[in-house]
């Protein structure tokens, strides 16, 4: 009976040993916050080099998806319009090049930024508004995946809604 009780006690406490202590991710979160700030600043400053330096590669996933209201408006003009259009030519480079070429000021504003990380990989999500001059030309939800490389955190994918 004593042996059974000892075994039961060990089995019940096993999950707490397996979990270990949670990893401190405060430094990673601060570094990722800097990436978010640098992304925003590079757009405002039209700094192509700084912007492109934030990405793992030039051909990452860079994808928008139309929200319900926008899709409804688009389908009024074209009943065959789709929620998602895939264009391999769209990527971080074409995005920043369009901003740099435009005389008007561009800015992407972020609210409700959420970071989830274990210090090695991370996901960042937030609500955004994209401004061209004094006009908001898009708003929605945006999500990034990041990886912690030997040269710092790099964005590996970007997806966002068009609303």
Secondary structure, DSSP 8 states (H G I E B T S, - for coil): -HHHHHHHHHHHHHHHHHH-S----HHHHHHHHHHHHHHHHHHHHT-HHHHHTTBS-TT-EEEEEE-HHHHHHHHHH-TT--S----TT-SHHHHHHHHHH-SS-EEEEEEEEEEEE-SSEEEEEEEEEEEETTEEEEEEEEEEEEEEETTEEEEEEEEEEE-
